[in-house]
Amino acid sequence: MPGLRQYLHEQPHVHPITIAGASLWMPSVFDAESRETVCAPGLTLIEQRFREANCLNTLHRLRYVLNLKCRMDKFRATRMRESPRSQAVMEKIDYDIANLIDQYRRNRQTLLVLRGPGEWDGRLGELTNENVRAYQRTIIEST
């Protein structure tokens, strides 16, 4: 980014960068005023498209994992006895769901910072805990 060196020089709170602790200086890190001077032209648009694609991909993966969780519940109820291994698998699925929810919320919040509210807000709505649930058992039993 053309203006990053000057921006970092002006910031008192920035410490020397090590490889392990290096930050990715994406346009969303900067406020709107600094973004124009620090970032290359078009970089903000690229990050917007990246974040939107990441939101859509995360929602797709979340649907898949929720479907998997529901099918695992059904399988466990009919064919598997309760065991530490089955419990570990279910805990891993719950962990994956929580990570996907967090990832979606972070990407959506970044999009909100970059774009502001708009028509995209209808397609990629806020994801609340009430919105995230596995398919109902009656739907799965009919398949």
C-alpha positions in Angstrom: 0.0 0.0 0.0 1.5 3.3 -1.1 0.7 5.3 2.1 1.2 2.6 4.7 4.8 3.5 5.7 3.8 7.2 6.3 0.6 6.1 8.2 2.6 3.7 10.5 5.2 6.4 11.1 2.5 8.8 12.3 0.9 6.3 14.7 2.4 6.3 18.2 1.0 2.9 19.3 2.6 0.8 16.5 5.5 -1.4 17.7 8.2 -3.0 15.5 6.8 -5.9 13.5 8.0 -9.5 13.9 7.1 -12.2 11.4 5.0 -14.1 13.9 3.1 -11.1 15.0 2.7 -9.3 11.6 -0.6 -7.8 10.9 -2.4 -7.8 7.5 -3.1 -4.2 6.7 -6.4 -4.5 5.0 -8.4 -1.4 4.0 -11.0 -2.2 6.7 -8.4 -1.6 9.4 -8.2 2.1 8.5 -10.9 4.7 9.1 -12.6 6.0 5.9 -10.5 9.2 5.8 -7.2 7.4 6.1 -8.3 4.6 3.7 -8.2 7.0 0.7 -4.6 8.0 1.3 -3.1 4.8 2.5 -4.7 2.2 0.2 -4.0 1.7 -3.5 -7.0 2.6 -5.8 -9.4 -0.3 -6.0 -8.1 -2.2 -3.0 -11.2 -1.4 -0.9 -13.4 -2.8 -3.6 -11.3 -6.0 -3.7 -11.6 -6.5 0.1 -15.4 -5.9 -0.2 -15.7 -8.6 -2.8 -13.5 -10.9 -0.7 -15.5 -10.4 2.5 -18.8 -10.9 0.7 -17.6 -14.1 -0.9 -16.3 -15.3 2.5 -19.7 -14.6 4.1 -21.5 -16.6 1.4 -19.0 -19.5 1.7 -19.2 -19.5 5.5 -23.0 -19.7 5.3 -22.8 -22.6 2.9 -20.4 -24.5 5.2 -22.6 -23.7 8.2 -25.6 -25.3 6.5 -23.5 -28.3 5.7 -22.2 -28.7 9.3 -25.7 -28.2 10.7 -27.0 -30.9 8.4 -24.2 -33.2 9.4 -24.9 -32.5 13.1 -28.6 -33.5 12.6 -27.7 -36.7 10.8 -25.1 -37.6 13.5 -27.8 -37.0 16.2 -30.1 -39.4 14.3 -27.4 -42.0 13.8 -26.3 -41.8 17.4 -29.9 -42.2 18.6 -30.6 -45.3 16.6 -27.3 -47.2 16.1 -24.6 -46.0 18.4 -24.2 -46.4 22.0 -22.9 -43.4 24.0 -19.1 -43.5 23.9 -16.3 -41.1 24.4 -15.5 -41.2 20.7 -19.0 -40.2 19.7 -19.0 -37.5 22.3 -15.7 -36.2 20.9 -17.1 -36.1 17.4 -20.2 -34.2 18.5 -18.1 -31.7 20.4 -15.9 -31.2 17.4 -19.0 -30.4 15.3 -20.3 -28.0 17.9 -16.8 -26.3 17.9 -16.9 -26.0 14.1 -20.4 -24.4 14.2 -19.3 -21.8 16.8 -16.2 -21.0 14.6 -18.3 -20.6 11.5 -20.8 -18.3 13.3 -17.9 -16.2 14.6 -16.3 -16.0 11.1 -19.5 -15.0 9.5 -20.2 -12.3 12.0 -16.6 -10.8 11.7 -16.8 -10.7 7.9 -20.3 -9.2 7.9 -19.2 -6.5 10.4 -16.2 -5.7 8.2 -18.5 -5.4 5.2 -20.7 -3.0 7.2 -17.7 -0.9 7.9 -16.6 -0.9 4.3 -19.9 -0.5 2.5 -22.3 0.8 5.1 -25.9 -0.5 5.2 -27.4 -1.2 1.8 -29.1 -3.8 -0.5 -26.5 -6.4 0.4 -27.7 -6.2 3.9 -30.9 -8.1 2.9 -28.9 -11.0 1.4 -26.4 -11.2 4.2 -28.5 -10.5 7.3 -27.4 -10.5 10.9 -26.8 -14.0 12.2 -28.4 -14.4 15.7 -28.2 -17.4 17.9 -31.9 -18.1 17.3 -31.2 -18.3 13.5 -28.7 -21.1 14.0 -30.3 -24.5 14.6 -30.1 -27.9 13.1 -32.8 -29.2 10.8 -35.8 -30.5 12.5 -35.9 -34.3 13.1 -39.3 -34.7 11.3 -37.8 -33.2 8.1 -34.8 -35.6 8.2 -36.9 -38.7 9.0 -38.9 -38.1 5.9 -35.8 -38.2 3.6 
